[in-house]
Amino acid sequence: MKLLVERGAKVDLPGRSGLTPLEAAAYMGSEPIVAYLIEKGADPNWIDATDKTAIVYAAGRGFLPVTRLLLDKGVDINARYGNDLTVLMWTAGHSSEAGVLDIVDVMKLLLDRGANIDDRDNRGRTALMIAAELNHAAAVDLLLERGADKSLRDDQGKSAADLTSLTALREKLAAAR
């Protein structure tokens, strides 16, 4: 990477995959490369053709150090991406490739840094609803602990409890205050 940049490669030019080098490094969780590319002028807020940025790739895969670095470089924690999702929502609906504990740690960071817990996407869904629909119990637990409003309903009138297919999770949501 360093050799390419030193020879004049544009740090914000998407490759064949459609990702910029910064997005690819964030997707892979490479904190040193992310830091280097930003130092060389890569825009951490650059939105790709799929309406995502580097932080969406890093956070959604549970890469805490990269997510923290991008936030430290000024990425807007409550910016909207594809389908009007925030980074917290993307993370709540995390990739199955990411470890559950890693995702929860990233979500804690996002909430600690000011992510709006009850923001809604283009379907009226919150991070809690997204996590519940995907049966991500640890994410649901964290969001409830941090004050997510379980009574909210999406554009179809469904609550987080309505969206989960797990009986235990539905009962937990129903019992939460």
N, C-alpha and C positions, 0 to 999 in steps of 0.2 A: 504494500500500500504506500509506504513512505517513498519508495523509488518512483512509483507512478506520479505521486503528487509533486515530488521534486522535479520531475520531467514535464510538468505542466498539465497533468490530468485535472479536469474540472471536478471539484469535490461535490458539486450538486447535480451532476449529470447522471440521470438514471441509466442503469444497465439494461440488458435484455429482459431481466425479470421485472423491470419497471421500478425497482428500488434504487435509491441513491446509495452510494457507498455508506453514508451515515445510517440509513435505514437498515441496510444489510448487516452492518456491524451491530446495531441495536438488536436486530432479530436474533443474532448469534450470541448476544450477551457479552460482547467484547468491549469492556470499559476502556482499555488503553487505546483501542482504535477509535472509539467514539470520541474520546477526549482529544486525540490527535487531529481528527477530521474537523472538529469544532475549532480547535486552535488554528487550523489552516483555512478557516472561513466557511465551513459547511453550515448551512442554516438549519438549526434544530427544529424550526417551525415549518420547514418545507413540507407541503402537502402533496402526496403522490396521486397518481391517476385513480387509485382506489379510495381516495379521501382519507388517508392515514398519514401519520408522521412517525418519526423514530420512536417517540415515547409510547405510542400505541403498540408497536412491535415489542419493545422491551418490557413494558408493564404486563402486557397480555401473555407473555411467556415467563413471567415471574423473575425477571432479572432486576433485582433490587438495586445493586450498585449503578447500573446504567440508568435506571429510572431516576435515581437520586441525582446523578450527574446532570441529566437533561433538565430536571427541575431547577437545579442550581444554576444552569445556564439560561434560565428565564422562560422556559416553556410554560405556557398558560395552562394551569392545572384544570381549568374548567372550560377549555376550548371544546368546540364541537367538531366531530369528524363524521365519517359516513353514517347515514341513518340518524344523524343528530345525537350520536353517542359521545359521552365524555370518556376520558381515560379510565375513570373509576368504573363506568359501565362496561367498557371493554374488558377490564381486569376481572370484574365480577362474572363475566361470561367467558372466563379464561380458556385457553387452549388445553386440550387434554394432555398435551405434551408437557405442560408446566406442572411442577409439583404443587400440591395443595398448600403446604406450609409456605412456599415461596410466594404464591399468589396472595395469601393472607398478609404476609409481611409487606408486600407491595401495596396492598390496599390500606394497611395501617399507615404507611408513609403518605399515601395520597390524602387520606383523611387528616392526618396530622398537619399536612401542608395546606389544608383548606379546601379540599374537594367538596363540592356541594353534594351531600349524601342523598338528597331526594330530587335531584334534577331528573327530567324526563326526556326520553328519546322521541323519535317521530311516531312511535306507537303509544306514547304516554307511559312507557315503562321506566321504572327506576332501577338502580343497581340491585336493590333487594329483589325486585321482581325477576330480573334477569338471572340472578344467582339461584333463586328458587326454581325458576323454570328449568334450569340446567341441573338442578339437584345438587348444587354445591353447598353442602351443609356448613362447612367451615366459614365460607364467605357470608352465608346467611347469619350465622352466629355473630360474626364480627359486626356486620351492619346493624343488627339488632342491638348489640352492646353499645354501639356508637350512636344510637338514637334514630335509626331509619324508621320512617312512618309506615308501619305494616298495614294501616287502614287505607292507604291510597289505592286507587283503582286505575287501570289503564284505559285506553280508548274503547275497549270492548267491555268495560265494566268488571274486569277481573283483578283480584288482589294477588299478592304474592302467594298466599295460601292456595288460591285457586289454580295457580300455574304449576305448582310442584306435583310430581307424580309419586313422591315418597310420603307414605302415611305418617311416618315419624316426623318428617320435616313440616308437613301440614299441621300436625298437632302442636309442634313447637311454635310455629307462627301464630296459631290460634291462641296459644297460652301466653305469648309475649305481651308485655305491657306497652 
